[in-house]
């Protein structure tokens, strides 16, 4: 029997993630342990508990604490068009492609915030593609999904987001897509009218449609190698020839087995086109 604190913490983490899976069907067991550990350490301080076992005790018997745990595991930092260079490259490749498609579909996989979806919706609106394109925004966690559906963000970030919008190739003022109400900024109602919000797990679910663009940023770098490979295989199964894949990978080797099927569209911008 080991008394090593790290070994005990690792066992506690395994038990907590197994409990989350058994109770809620949310599978975080394939995530990188360092990522999970970092999120749990922050939550432990917020909840005033000393151990992961203490966190699990609260999860099992305190409904609000349980919701906070699920949000902590499923959330990532939010930012509208945070990588403006990537969005600029995506705009250049995506617009001609979607214009050639009759009824294009876009999948924002393991979405973490309304900003992830709104950035794409604004791009489509500015390029005259919003009306014919359907966006599917999915995440494994229902609590995160409910938060995204509200389509809001802190009003103090509006100036930052407006700058991101211009750097990403935006054609108008961001303010025309946002209304400020008190301390919150809310995306215009029609902006997300073409969005299907759905609970979906990259760890357990199968391909559910075909998409001209699949984008997944932030989540793949949190996954362990087996789960990353599963997600990439799902994306491949869900994409037609010449479809675009916009993914942020922990390392280029993650795409090694897919290299014969994809061509980089813009070096360093994590954008690939399926060619086989």
Residue pairs with C-beta under 8 A, 6 or more apart in sequence:
2 8
9 37
9 51
9 52
10 33
12 51
12 52
12 53
12 56
13 33
13 36
13 37
13 40
13 52
14 29
15 53
15 56
16 40
16 52
16 53
16 55
16 56
16 59
17 28
17 29
17 31
17 36
18 29
19 56
19 59
19 60
20 26
20 28
20 59
20 69
20 70
20 73
21 27
21 28
21 29
23 60
24 70
25 201
25 204
26 70
26 73
26 74
26 140
26 141
26 201
27 140
27 201
27 203
27 204
28 36
28 73
28 203
29 203
30 203
30 223
30 224
30 226
30 227
30 230
31 222
31 223
31 224
31 227
32 222
32 223
32 224
33 224
35 222
36 73
39 72
39 73
40 52
40 55
40 72
42 72
43 55
43 68
43 69
43 72
44 50
44 51
44 52
44 54
44 55
46 68
47 54
47 55
47 58
47 65
47 68
49 55
49 57
49 58
55 69
58 65
58 66
58 69
59 65
59 66
59 69
60 66
67 143
70 141
70 142
70 143
70 144
71 141
71 143
71 144
71 147
73 141
74 112
74 139
74 140
74 141
74 143
74 144
75 112
75 113
75 144
76 112
76 113
76 218
76 219
76 222
77 112
77 218
78 112
78 113
78 114
78 115
78 116
78 153
79 113
79 115
79 157
79 160
79 161
79 164
80 115
80 118
80 119
80 153
80 157
80 161
80 164
80 165
81 87
81 115
81 119
81 161
81 164
81 165
81 167
81 168
81 170
82 115
82 164
83 217
84 164
84 167
84 168
85 167
85 168
85 269
86 246
86 269
86 270
86 271
87 119
87 123
87 168
87 169
88 167
88 168
88 169
89 265
89 266
89 269
89 271
90 123
90 215
90 244
90 246
90 269
90 271
91 123
91 127
91 168
91 169
92 169
93 244
93 265
93 266
93 271
93 273
94 123
94 213
94 244
95 127
95 129
97 212
97 213
97 242
97 244
98 104
98 124
98 127
98 129
98 133
98 212
98 213
99 129
101 212
102 132
103 132
103 134
104 129
104 132
104 133
104 134
104 212
104 213
105 133
105 134
105 135
105 136
105 209
105 210
105 211
105 212
106 120
106 124
106 133
106 134
106 135
106 136
106 211
106 212
106 213
106 214
106 215
107 135
107 136
107 138
107 209
107 211
107 213
107 214
107 215
107 238
108 116
108 117
108 120
108 135
108 136
108 137
108 138
108 215
108 216
109 138
109 200
109 202
109 214
109 215
109 216
109 219
109 231
109 235
110 138
110 139
110 140
110 202
110 216
110 218
110 219
110 231
111 117
111 137
111 138
111 139
111 144
111 148
112 139
112 144
112 148
112 218
112 219
113 147
113 148
113 153
114 147
114 148
114 149
114 150
114 151
114 152
114 153
114 187
114 192
115 153
115 161
116 137
116 148
116 217
117 135
117 137
117 148
117 192
117 195
118 151
118 177
118 187
118 191
118 192
119 168
120 135
120 215
121 130
121 135
121 187
121 191
121 192
121 194
121 195
122 165
122 170
122 174
122 177
122 191
123 168
124 130
124 133
124 135
124 194
125 177
125 191
126 170
126 171
126 172
130 194
131 194
133 194
134 194
134 195
134 196
135 192
135 194
135 195
135 196
136 195
136 196
136 198
136 209
136 211
137 148
137 195
137 196
137 197
137 198
138 197
138 198
138 199
138 200
139 145
139 148
139 199
139 200
140 199
140 200
140 201
140 202
140 203
141 199
142 199
145 197
145 198
145 199
148 197
149 197
150 186
151 186
151 187
151 191
151 192
152 184
152 185
152 186
152 187
153 161
153 184
153 185
154 183
154 184
154 185
155 180
155 182
155 183
155 184
155 185
156 183
157 185
158 174
158 175
158 178
158 180
158 185
161 174
162 173
162 174
162 175
165 174
176 188
177 187
177 188
177 191
178 185
178 186
178 187
178 188
179 185
179 186
179 188
180 186
200 208
202 216
202 219
202 223
202 227
202 230
202 231
202 234
203 227
203 230
206 234
207 234
207 237
207 238
208 238
209 238
210 238
210 239
210 240
211 238
211 239
211 243
212 239
212 240
212 243
212 244
213 243
213 244
213 245
213 246
214 235
214 238
214 239
214 243
214 244
214 245
214 246
214 247
215 245
215 246
215 247
216 231
216 235
216 246
216 247
216 248
217 246
217 247
217 248
217 270
218 248
219 231
220 228
220 231
220 232
220 247
220 248
220 249
220 250
220 254
221 248
221 249
221 250
223 231
225 254
228 249
228 250
228 254
229 254
229 257
232 247
232 254
232 255
232 258
235 245
235 247
236 258
236 261
236 274
239 245
239 274
240 274
241 274
241 275
241 276
242 273
242 274
242 275
243 273
243 274
244 265
244 271
244 272
244 273
244 274
245 262
245 271
245 272
245 273
245 274
246 270
246 271
246 272
247 270
247 272
248 270
249 255
249 270
255 262
255 272
260 276
261 274
261 275
261 276
262 272
262 273
262 274
262 275
263 272
263 273
263 275
264 271
264 272
265 271
265 272
265 273
